[in-house]
Amino acid sequence: MKSERELVAKYHDIHETVDKMGKALLELMRHPDATAEQLDEGRLKYFVTYNTWVQARMELRKLYPAKPLNPFQRELPWNQKS
């Protein structure tokens, strides 16, 4: 199993990918030459990736539940209120 630090790094990578995909999808939707098929495919890929990210967040919450923190420790990303 990966260390907590590795999981946080991977989580941030997935979050960054979801963010980039969302921005690319918005650009595609604004493009005047975009076809309905391209938009449908882009939305599907985005939502599959987004749902995977949400599921990962829920699993990480189970593995690493929120606990009282000392003042020098940051909350894990999946335990922060969204």
Secondary structure as UniProt FT lines:
FT   HELIX           4..30
FT   TURN            32..33
FT   HELIX           36..63
FT   TURN            71..72
FT   HELIX           77..79
//
